[in-house]
Amino acid sequence: MLIWAGKGIWAFVIPIFFWLIGGALLGEPKGTVIGSLVGGGLIWYFGRRINEDDDNQHTLFFIPMQWSGLALGLLLAFGSAT
């Protein structure tokens, strides 16, 4: 079960999407590692921007969007590399 507020669901969707696309385009493990790091980085950047500009908090599992997206991206990258 996912718990999110605002646009926090994107912190889950985007890193996994880039992980899948990177694996399809560049192959495993290189493509999945690059894709997940790009997806996590994008979520960190956009999460930081929208949480600064907006009065609402955008969270995934009560963690601000930028940190949960970055953590998921790193988790996918390390999982793919091993």
N, C-alpha and C positions, 0 to 999 in steps of 0.2 A: 504494500500500500504506500503510495506516495503522498506526502503532505507538502503543499506549497502555498505560497501567498503571492498575489500579483502575477508577475511574469516569471516567477521562479521555476516553473516547469521547464523552461528553456534551458536551465542549467543541467537538466537531465537529458533532454532530447538532442541538443546541438553536439556535445562531445561524442555521443554514440553515433550520430549521423556522420560526423567527420571521420570517426574510427572505421565505419563501414565503407565509406567512399574511398578513404585512403587505402584500405586493404584491397578494394576492387581495382583501383587504378595502378597502384604501385606494388601490390603483392604484400605478402606477410614475410617477416614481421616489420620490415622497414616502413611500409605504407601505413600500417595500423598505428605504429608509434608516432609517426609524423602527423597523421590525421587526428589522433586523440590530443596531441599537444597543441595543434592549431585550434581545435574545437574548445579545449579548456582555456586557451589564451583569449580567444574571442569572447567567451562568456565572462572571463575575468574583466576584460576591458569594458564590455557593454554593461555588465552588472554593476561595476563601479560607477559608470556614468549615470545610469538610471536611478541608482540608489542615492546618489548625490543630488540629482536634479528633482526627483519626485519625493513627495511627502510620504507616500506609501512605501513600505518595505517589501522588497521582492525576495522571497526566501524559498529554500528547499530544505525540508526537515528542520525548520527554524534557524537555518544557517543562511546568512546573506548570500545572494545569488553569485557574487563574484568568487567567494571562497568555496562554495559547494561545487561550482562548475570547474574551478581549477583543481580541486581535489579529485573529482571524477576523471578529469582529463589525465592527471598524473597516474591515477590508479589504473586506468586503461592502458597507458603507455608502459608502465612497469609490468603489467600483466601480459602484454603483447611481446615484450622484449625477452621474457623468460621462456 
